[in-house]
Amino acid sequence: MAANKKIAVIRITGQINLKNEIKDSLNILRLYKKFTCVVVDATPSILGIIKKLKDHVTYGEVTEETVNLLKKMRGKKTKDKDGKETYKKFYRLSPPKGGFERKGTKIPYKIGGVLGDRKEKINDLIRRML
């Protein structure tokens, strides 16, 4: 994934029985609750964090059209220190319509589950979760 690409990361697992290292990494990405999505740049440091979280999140390269749809449907406006309106950096999503993949939320995507890298198919999942 190139440096100018955007990656959408969606938290799948809950908050129980997580190691502190994993909790800290999820907090760095602002993934506080289940079914929270964040769109980040594909920098080497962020990719390292995402690789560490591959058993707790699903991620993939997102299109600009999907990012605009996220902002339009789930974007929450807030005010910064100067009083300007900005969007929050994360999006709360609902569970996907039609459910997750066949093998569930504990199996990697390559084997038929949910977790890990989805590449371009993350756009379809986000549309089902809006």
Secondary structure, 3 states (H helix, E strand, C coil): CCCCCEEEEEECCCCCCCCHHHHHHHHHCCCCCCCEEEEEECCHHHHHHHHHCCCCEEEEECCHHHHHHHHHHHCCEEECCCCCEEECCEEECCCCCCCCCCCCCCCEHHHCCCEEECHHHHHHHHHHHC
